[in-house]
Amino acid sequence: MITKKYTYTYDEYSQDTRSYEIESEVMLTEEEVQDIALGCDLKDGYTYEGGEKGKKYKAKFIGTEFGDDSQPEYGGDEYKEE
């Protein structure tokens, strides 16, 4: 059972946004929050608990919001003019 003291969120952006929520009994560093969040399976609502006595945490993968404004980038050799 987690005695909630701290709640963190972690969002990861690219063309989509992955959102996580972490509850912890102790204050965490940004690196700890990231490590815990990235330990989640990428299934909406996936939750797991971990840590040791007095330092327990609960992490939840909230879901993915997919972007709709793709930004193409072209590279390589020179292109033919249209």
N, C-alpha and C positions, 0 to 999 in steps of 0.2 A: 504494500500500500504506500503510495506517495503522499507525503505531507507537502502540499504545494506551497512553495515559498517564492520561486522565481519562474517566470514564463518568458520564453524567448521565441522569436520567429526567425526563420532563415529562408530567403528567397534566392533562387538561382535563375539568372536571366540569360537567354540567348534569343532564339526566335520564339521561344515559349518560356513560361515562368513556372518553376516548381516551388511549391510552398510547403513549409514544415512548421510544426509547433513543438517546442520542447519545454517540459516542466521539470524543474530541478529543486532538490532540497537545499542546494548550495549555489552560490554565485558561480557562473561559468565564464571562461574566457571566450573570445570570438572563435578561436581555434577549436575549443572543446565543443561549442555549439555546432560548428561546421562538421566536425568528425561525427558527432551524434546524429545529426540530420542526414548525412550521407550514408549512414548505416541502415537507413530505412529502405525497404523494398519500394519500388515505384508503383505501388498499387494504391489507388485512392482509399483513404481511411486506414492504411496499414499502420499498426501501432506496436511498439515494443517497449519493454522496460529493461533497465540495466543499472549498473553501478553497484557499489558496495554499501554496507550499512552506514547510514548517516550521509550518504552522497548518492542517493538513488535518483534516477531520472526516468522520464517517460517521453518518448518521441512519437510523433504522428505525422505521416505524410498526408497533407491535406488534399493535394491534387495538382494537376497541371492545367494551366491556362495557355491555350495555343494562340500564337500571334497570327495576325491576318494581313500584315503589311510587309511582305518579304522585300528585302533589299538585295537585288542581285549584284554580284561583283564578278567582273570578268578579268581574267589574267592570261598570261601566256604570250604568244606571238602577236604581231600587229594584225588588225582585222581589216577586211575589205570594206570600203565605204559603200553605203547603200545608195 
